[in-house]
């Protein structure tokens, strides 16, 4: 069985051995303040920065999930309000989380094939603490590319730029220096089970966290930043998750290589579905299409038949999300999904649903 579900998604086959190793090596009962665990955290942080090209002066923190990061950012970096730019369910959920804690927060929804006019966005760096975007919106299979993020960063003023990169961190060669906050969960491009989040902060974001000085929450950034100086956390961390992340990163190719492989594979998929099947790419604007989540659309009956027949053939296709659930299919183009899976997918469509 090959799974193309976009999250939780396929894990690397080697994770089976890593889990056995974690048990045999005593990681599951290792005290989290011990040198054994702090050395592991140090190695994981080092490997993240090395393999993903994260600047050395950026700070890496571990959380439980990307969703927890939404809450941390509202509590610890947003004394007034945030501004959210979104076109899908996850970006909208982030806005709602922020508004629950900071009611003045606002947002603008843009169209699936649209790239918003940055100059016209209704926010001011004078009264907005955080500008929030979803780099790769899993629900709509869209992507905001490097040039857009750079232009937005240049318009910030004193505001910070926060990027939800849940479906792209670990798969794409992101330019971390062009934003202040990046975060993700590991159950997508890292090819790992859910339960661990990665939060990356620029020096500007760290300085803002110390100025706001949130001390009212267990996951407040000042406490997290203080503990990570000793490669520890302010709570008992997911040691197993960090161990698995460290093992995966050790085997990883450099992110430039991973990115190019995924980009080439995505282009082949989009080309195939534009020509040869009853499904079409969900996003017609090629500049807005996601590299890591390929969205396809068709009528509800055809989509249901394709999913059913694919499952019978050992191919688990991802459902659409939210209002797009019945008429779309999502295909995860994550590093842990092998090339053989995509070859099987193309053969399946060529045989069962020729154009």
C-alpha positions in Angstrom: 0.0 0.0 0.0 1.3 3.5 -0.9 -0.3 6.4 0.9 -0.5 9.9 -0.6 -2.4 11.3 2.3 -1.1 14.8 3.0 -1.1 14.4 6.8 -0.4 12.5 8.8 1.5 11.2 5.8 3.8 8.4 4.8 6.7 7.8 7.2 10.1 6.6 6.1 10.4 2.8 6.2 13.5 3.2 8.3 11.4 4.6 11.2 10.5 1.0 12.1 14.2 0.3 12.9 14.6 3.7 14.6 11.8 2.9 17.0 13.4 -0.4 17.9 16.7 1.3 18.4 15.1 4.0 20.6 13.8 1.2 22.9 17.0 -0.8 22.9 19.2 2.3 23.5 17.1 3.5 26.5 15.7 6.7 25.0 12.1 6.1 26.1 13.0 6.4 29.8 16.0 8.8 29.6 15.7 11.7 32.0 15.1 14.8 30.0 17.6 16.9 32.0 20.4 14.3 31.5 23.4 14.8 29.4 22.2 12.0 27.2 19.1 13.9 26.2 20.7 17.4 26.1 23.3 16.0 23.7 20.5 14.6 21.5 18.7 18.0 21.4 22.0 19.7 20.6 22.6 17.3 17.7 19.0 17.6 16.4 19.3 21.4 16.4 22.7 21.3 14.7 21.4 18.9 12.0 18.3 21.0 11.4 20.4 24.0 10.8 22.9 22.2 8.6 20.5 20.1 6.5 17.9 22.8 6.0 20.2 25.8 5.6 18.8 27.6 8.7 21.0 30.6 9.6 23.2 29.9 12.6 22.0 32.9 14.5 18.3 31.7 14.4 16.9 29.8 17.4 15.3 26.4 17.0 12.7 25.3 19.6 10.6 22.2 19.9 6.8 22.2 20.5 4.1 19.6 20.3 2.7 20.7 17.0 2.3 23.6 14.5 -1.1 24.3 16.1 0.6 24.9 19.5 2.9 27.4 17.7 -0.2 29.5 16.7 -1.0 29.8 20.4 2.6 30.5 21.4 2.9 33.3 18.9 -0.3 35.0 20.0 0.7 34.8 23.6 4.3 35.7 23.4 4.8 37.9 20.4 1.5 39.7 19.9 0.7 42.2 22.7 -1.7 44.1 20.4 -2.8 42.3 17.2 -1.8 40.2 14.2 -2.7 40.4 10.5 -3.4 37.2 8.6 -3.3 36.6 4.9 -4.9 33.3 3.9 -6.8 31.3 1.2 -7.6 28.1 3.0 -8.8 26.4 6.1 -5.6 26.2 8.0 -4.7 29.9 7.5 -8.3 30.8 8.6 -8.0 28.6 11.7 -4.8 30.4 12.6 -6.6 33.7 12.4 -9.4 32.3 14.7 -6.8 31.1 17.2 -5.2 34.5 17.2 -8.6 36.3 17.6 -9.5 34.2 20.6 -6.5 35.6 22.4 -6.1 39.0 20.7 -9.6 40.0 19.5 -8.2 43.0 17.5 -6.5 40.6 15.0 -7.7 40.9 11.4 -7.3 38.9 8.2 -7.8 39.0 4.4 -8.8 36.0 2.3 -7.5 35.8 -1.2 -8.5 33.5 -4.2 -7.0 30.2 -4.9 -5.4 31.4 -8.2 -4.6 34.8 -6.9 -1.3 36.3 -5.7 -2.4 39.3 -3.5 -1.2 42.9 -4.1 1.2 43.3 -1.2 1.1 47.1 -1.4 -2.7 47.1 -0.9 -2.8 44.8 2.1 -4.6 46.6 5.0 -2.0 46.5 7.8 0.5 48.9 9.3 3.7 47.9 11.0 3.0 50.7 13.4 0.1 49.0 15.2 0.5 45.3 14.0 2.9 43.0 15.9 2.7 40.0 13.6 1.9 39.4 9.9 1.0 35.8 9.4 1.0 33.7 6.2 0.7 30.0 5.3 3.6 29.3 2.9 2.0 26.1 1.7 -1.7 25.8 2.3 -2.4 22.1 2.7 -6.2 22.4 2.3 -6.1 24.2 -1.1 -2.8 22.9 -2.5 -1.4 26.4 -3.0 1.9 28.0 -2.3 3.4 31.4 -1.7 6.8 31.5 -3.3 10.1 33.1 -2.3 9.6 36.3 -4.3 6.2 37.0 -2.7 7.6 36.4 0.8 10.6 38.7 0.2 8.3 41.5 -1.1 6.0 41.1 1.9 9.0 41.1 4.3 10.2 44.4 2.8 6.8 46.0 3.6 6.6 45.0 7.3 8.0 48.0 9.1 8.4 47.0 12.8 6.0 44.0 12.5 7.4 40.5 12.4 6.6 38.0 9.6 5.4 34.6 10.8 5.2 31.7 8.3 3.3 28.4 8.8 5.4 26.0 6.7 3.8 22.8 7.9 3.6 21.2 4.5 6.9 22.5 3.2 9.5 22.7 6.0 11.9 19.8 5.4 10.9 19.5 1.7 11.6 22.9 0.2 14.7 25.1 0.3 13.1 27.9 2.2 14.9 31.3 2.6 14.6 31.6 6.4 16.3 35.0 6.5 13.3 36.5 4.7 10.9 36.0 7.7 11.1 36.1 11.5 9.2 33.0 12.5 8.9 29.6 10.7 7.2 26.5 12.1 5.9 23.1 11.2 4.9 19.7 12.5 7.0 16.7 11.5 4.2 14.5 10.1 4.6 15.8 6.6 7.9 16.6 4.9 10.0 15.1 7.7 8.4 11.6 7.1 7.7 11.1 10.8 4.7 10.3 13.1 2.8 13.3 14.5 3.6 14.7 17.9 6.5 17.1 17.5 6.6 20.7 16.2 9.6 22.8 15.2 9.6 26.5 15.8 12.4 28.6 14.3 12.9 32.3 15.4 15.1 35.1 14.0 17.1 37.3 16.3 14.5 40.0 15.7 11.7 37.6 17.0 13.8 36.6 20.0 14.3 40.3 20.9 10.5 40.9 20.6 9.8 37.8 22.8 12.1 39.3 25.5 10.4 42.7 25.2 6.9 41.3 25.5 8.2 39.1 28.3 5.2 36.7 28.5 5.4 34.8 31.8 1.8 33.7 32.1 1.9 30.4 30.2 3.8 27.1 30.4 4.9 27.5 26.8 5.8 31.2 27.0 8.7 32.0 24.8 11.0 33.6 27.5 11.0 30.3 29.4 11.5 28.3 26.3 14.4 30.5 25.1 16.1 30.3 28.5 16.0 26.5 28.6 17.2 26.0 25.0 20.4 27.8 25.9 21.3 24.5 27.7 19.5 22.4 25.0 16.7 21.7 27.4 13.0 22.4 27.4 10.7 24.0 30.1 8.5 20.9 30.0 9.2 17.1 29.6 9.7 17.0 25.8 8.8 14.4 23.2 12.2 12.7 23.5 11.2 9.9 21.1 10.1 12.5 18.5 13.4 14.4 18.8 15.3 11.1 18.5 13.4 10.1 15.4 14.0 13.5 13.9 17.7 13.3 14.6 17.9 9.9 12.9 16.0 11.1 9.8 18.1 14.2 9.5 21.3 12.2 9.7 20.3 10.2 6.6 18.9 13.2 4.7 20.4 14.7 1.6 21.0 18.5 1.6 17.8 20.4 1.3 18.7 21.8 -2.2 18.8 18.2 -3.5 15.5 17.3 -1.8 13.8 20.4 -3.1 14.9 19.8 -6.7 13.7 16.2 -6.6 10.3 17.3 -5.3 10.0 20.1 -7.8 10.8 17.8 -10.7 8.3 15.2 -9.5 5.6 17.8 -9.0 6.1 19.2 -12.5 5.7 15.7 -14.0 2.5 15.2 -12.0 1.0 18.5 -13.1 1.9 17.8 -16.7 0.4 14.4 -16.6 -2.9 15.4 -15.0 -3.3 18.4 -17.4 -3.3 16.0 -20.4 -4.2 12.4 -19.6 -6.9 11.9 -17.0 -10.5 13.0 -16.1 -9.0 15.1 -13.3 -7.4 18.5 -13.7 -5.1 20.5 -11.4 -7.1 22.4 -8.9 -5.0 25.5 -9.2 -4.7 26.9 -12.8 -2.2 29.6 -11.9 1.2 27.8 -12.1 2.8 30.4 -9.8 0.3 29.6 -7.1 0.5 25.8 -7.3 2.0 23.9 -4.4 5.1 21.8 -4.9 4.5 19.5 -2.0 0.7 19.0 -2.1 -0.7 18.4 -5.6 -4.4 19.3 -5.8 -6.7 17.7 -8.4 -10.4 18.4 -9.2 -13.2 16.6 -10.9 -16.9 16.0 -10.4 -17.9 14.4 -7.2 -18.9 11.1 -8.7 -15.6 10.7 -10.6 -13.6 11.7 -7.6 -15.3 9.1 -5.5 -14.8 6.3 -8.1 -11.2 7.2 -8.5 -10.5 7.1 -4.8 -12.3 3.7 -4.4 -10.5 2.1 -7.4 -7.2 3.5 -6.3 -7.6 2.0 -2.8 -8.3 -1.4 -4.4 -5.1 -1.0 -6.3 -3.1 -0.3 -3.1 -3.0 3.5 -3.6 -4.4 5.7 -0.8 -5.2 9.1 -2.2 -5.8 12.1 0.0 -9.3 13.4 0.4 -10.1 17.0 -0.4 -10.5 19.3 2.6 -13.4 21.4 3.9 -15.7 22.7 1.1 -13.4 21.1 -1.5 -13.7 17.6 0.1 -16.1 16.0 -2.5 -14.6 17.4 -5.6 -10.9 17.3 -5.1 -8.1 14.8 -4.4 -4.8 15.8 -2.7 -1.6 14.0 -3.4 1.3 14.4 -1.0 4.6 15.0 -2.8 6.7 14.6 0.4 10.2 13.2 0.6 9.2 10.0 2.3 6.8 9.0 -0.5 9.0 7.0 -2.9 9.3 7.5 -6.6 7.9 4.0 -7.1 4.6 5.2 -5.6 4.3 7.9 -8.2 5.2 5.5 -11.0 2.4 3.2 -9.7 0.0 6.2 -9.5 0.6 7.2 -13.2 0.2 3.6 -14.4 -3.0 3.3 -12.4 -4.5 6.4 -14.1 -3.2 5.4 -17.5 -4.9 2.0 -17.2 -8.1 2.8 -15.4 -8.9 6.4 -16.4 -7.2 7.2 -19.7 -7.8 10.7 -21.1 
